[in-house]
Amino acid sequence: MAREFTTGKAQAVTPEDFNERVKRLLANKPESVAPEPKIRAKTGRPPQKA
């Protein structure tokens, strides 16, 4: 893993480091559930044309 600097400047991240971080984040994440569709409030006006 790359060393973390505290200089406040952006540091380059190798693809291997990035992939390792993503794997660790996804390993702790619970299974995703599909979001429920939002119900739109009905208005009394017709839809606008673009």
RACOR-V247978 format. One record per pair of residues at least 24 apart in sequence whose ideal C-beta (glycine too) atoms are under 7 Angstrom apart, sorted by the first residue. I is the first residue (numbers start at 0). GAP is how many residues later the second one is. D is the distance in Angstrom with one decimal. If there is no record, write none. Layout:
i gap d
I GAP D
I GAP D
This chain:
none
